[in-house]
Amino acid sequence: MKIIIQKITKRKFFRADFDNDSRYNKLDWNSDIPLGIAAACSNMLGNYIGSGLVMTKGSQIAKPLIITMLALLLAKIILGF
């Protein structure tokens, strides 16, 4: 296992994740925490609304939404965005 980890960490693209530059390793309490709280609240609200819609209206909403999302994902993959 140790050999595998050493091989992975020697690659250039992986080394950038362990950059020791202190500018990027600091937590900005003025912007990071409020944004994280807002993202968490939005996520919970979206999950609550989405699960409620699926439970009440079922396939009327879920099936077209899934087909639309799959079509958009396919278009993104084909066009290379």
Buried (B, 14 or more C-beta within 10 A) or exposed (E): EEEEEEEEEEEEEEEEEEEEEEEEEEEEEEEEEEEEEEEEEEEEEEEEEEEEBBEEEEEEEEEEEEEEEEEEEEEEEEEEE
